[in-house]
Amino acid sequence: MPRILIVEDEPTEQTLLRAFFEGSGHQVYVAPDGEQAYKVFLRKDFDIVITDLQMPRVDGLELIS
């Protein structure tokens, strides 16, 4: 089962994305910002990372670099 990390600071968007991908059979992890996402990323392997670009603290561009 593919693992997806969703990095999104808006709770409604988190919920919608999680529901969509879990409904498609994916294992989904959610982080509210780039800082938390990086910590999760170091502990688990992911097939896909979907990130918002504009977030507080560490934004999506900083995260992917």
Residue pairs with C-beta under 8 A, 6 or more apart in sequence:
1 25
1 26
1 27
2 26
2 27
2 47
2 48
3 26
3 27
3 28
3 29
3 44
3 45
3 46
3 47
3 48
4 21
4 26
4 27
4 28
4 29
4 46
4 47
4 48
4 49
4 50
5 29
5 30
5 31
5 37
5 40
5 41
5 44
5 46
5 48
5 49
5 50
6 14
6 17
6 18
6 21
6 28
6 29
6 30
6 31
6 50
6 51
7 30
7 31
7 32
7 33
7 34
7 37
7 49
7 50
7 51
7 52
7 55
7 60
7 63
8 14
8 17
8 30
8 32
8 50
8 51
8 52
8 55
9 32
9 33
9 52
9 55
9 56
10 52
13 52
14 30
14 32
17 28
17 30
17 50
18 28
18 30
21 28
22 28
29 40
29 44
29 46
31 37
31 39
31 40
32 55
33 55
33 56
33 57
33 58
34 51
34 55
34 57
34 58
34 59
34 60
34 62
34 63
35 57
35 58
37 49
37 51
37 58
37 63
38 58
38 63
41 49
49 63
49 64
51 60
51 63
51 64
52 59
52 60
53 59
53 60
53 61
54 60
